[in-house]
Each structure stands twice: as structure tokens, then as C-alpha cells.
């Protein structure tokens, strides 16, 4: 569920125009839209979500070297690796001593970046 909403919302992927539209993939409307229209607002917010996800992936690759190259593992193993890195980042960010080593002041926090999508 989205914040402030009681209706369940399905999980979807955000993508640019390079991908084919499927039932669980969101991408911008084709063609031109009238300025201020709902289509334009949707396209803007979707584009913003794509940039946030891309930035989060770049930040996570800068912290965890495993994300700097393709993962040649089963999808379930890739999911486990990704979750382990997120949990490790969160764990290291909670303690003041490890926070200084893991993410010194001025270092972007990719978990905070991911929560901006909501």
C-alpha cells in the first residue's frame, strides 16, 4: 500500500522507452502531451522515479564492489546478495562508530535515496 492509501497497489517496474510495455512495467506516454496535463505530470514523476533508482544503484555500486559488474548467478541468489548488501548498509549506518567508517559525512545514503521514490 502507498502511504495515506488503503487500497493495495501492485508492484511494478519503472522503465524508459527502450522497454516494451507489459502489465507490470510502467513507462512514459508516447508522443507529446499538453503542458500541465495528467500525462505530463505522470511522465515527470515516472522520470524522477527512474533517476532515483539509477542514482541508488550507482551509489550502491560505489559502496559494494559486487555491483560493479554483472551478477552471473541465479535470480534468487542475486536477490539474496542485494538484500544482504542493503541490510549490511543499514546495520553499518545505525551505529555511530561504524557509520563514520562506512559512510563519512557528505557521503550519500542510498537507502534514503530509495525511500524518496515513495
Beta strands, then each sheet from edge to edge (+ up, - down):
strand 1: 13-14
strand 2: 25-26
sheet 1: 1+ 2+
end
